[in-house]
Amino acid sequence: MCLAVPGKILEMEERDGTMMAEVDFGGVHKEVCLQYIPDAAVGDYVIVHVGFAIQRLDEESAMKTLAEFEQLGILEEEFGDQFALAAKQAGLSTGTEES
């Protein structure tokens, strides 16, 4: 499943003419392209879809959405080990589960 997930911009840097950011998604940090929101700033909350920030979001809405995603287990599904998740859903063992 590919969701648009809210996150907070922690750091920004220009790389090869494109603004990139490290974004915090409730404790999970990912690299995100800011091409669609060029005036974004550190501390802003943005909605990210497939690695691109596509819209700004206020902090209250971002935190509420992250809490709901966490409660539903969506963050683990979206950011967890996708191979392990697929194997688990298929009823297979990956050999990496803890006893």
Secondary structure, DSSP 4 states (H G I P E B T S, - for coil): ----EEEEEEEEEEETTEEEEEEEETTEEEEEE-TT-TT--TT-EEEEETTEEEEEE-HHHHHHHHHHHHHHTHHHHHHS-HHHHHHHHHT---S----
